[in-house]
């Protein structure tokens, strides 16, 4: 997710007992391979360079926090907006974000390493490195040139979220009121096939049910939802995944990665988020009419400020995330569940006990308190995602050999 509204961080309040990391939870977090498929640090680097190799105040991800939490593999979100798609800058912005992640790794070769294959995890993470694969959030930078899928693969992109908060050339968005394609576009079907050929994970987070259903059916290898909670808890929020689609992902060998943001896991937060995107749509339509009439436009800053004041984030506990995991495991099985936090992408709207990358041990403690075996917790923390990624990579190698 990527929020445009600036939100004040919630005051820290006491957490439930299940959120208090024990020594056993900390030990498991450090020993397991933790894979988080969605961290929005690149956007922060674009807003103003921060040295994430040391403590970065106000940020949810940096090297000290990651190591304290046991995080090994942190997918960096290469996010571009519908506006950047419309004005033709998405390709450039995506490349600049990739440049920033590369610069971070080059400045701190002892702390970070770029990751392009699950085969390299064990080797590259030696020496307490945090590994940085790339996930492209919004396929807009591909434009209308199928060769750009190969281009971004060569730059290190290993999953692509097909669309974000508006329809693009590939698919429809779950947030948009109007549906352009009612599934994938003809070009979108080519993109999915090319992603399969190259070994790029197809990510169905953010896209409409129709688009996700077609992408899952069309893919010849497992697909993922990089950061999607379950719609069971938020019935009117299409951004969260339906039971039907989650089962389809599992049946294909894929993984649903559960985010931490209150906008996903708290029903009130989800309702606010859905309403926010509808309000933005109305705001943009009003300004389009004003511009056509040659009249002054409404202030985006004033809109954001008024919205934030009228819709404070609900205070949410870590148990909301644990409930999501419980539901997912019962629905699709423990082999198809993972985590995609959305750290640095939700304006600080996170549950108590999961406020930064240092807090994964609290999640482990919560799962242990609910009776999960350590081997199953290892799967949820990262084993499942690495298995699915390896299968997708193997499928690409099979295609290349034919």
Secondary structure as UniProt FT lines:
FT   HELIX           17..19
FT   HELIX           23..31
FT   STRAND          34..39
FT   HELIX           41..47
FT   TURN            52..53
FT   TURN            57..58
FT   HELIX           63..69
FT   STRAND          71..79
FT   HELIX           82..86
FT   TURN            87..88
FT   HELIX           90..107
FT   TURN            108..111
FT   STRAND          112..114
FT   HELIX           118..120
FT   HELIX           121..124
FT   TURN            125..128
FT   STRAND          130..132
FT   STRAND          134..137
FT   HELIX           139..142
FT   TURN            143..144
FT   HELIX           147..154
FT   TURN            155..156
FT   STRAND          157..161
FT   HELIX           186..198
FT   STRAND          201..203
FT   TURN            205..206
FT   HELIX           209..218
FT   STRAND          224..225
FT   TURN            226..227
FT   HELIX           231..233
FT   TURN            235..236
FT   TURN            238..239
FT   HELIX           243..251
FT   TURN            252..253
FT   STRAND          255..258
FT   HELIX           262..265
FT   HELIX           267..292
FT   TURN            293..294
FT   HELIX           300..310
FT   HELIX           319..332
FT   HELIX           334..336
FT   STRAND          337..339
FT   TURN            347..348
FT   HELIX           357..359
FT   HELIX           360..369
FT   TURN            370..371
FT   HELIX           374..378
FT   HELIX           379..383
FT   HELIX           384..401
//
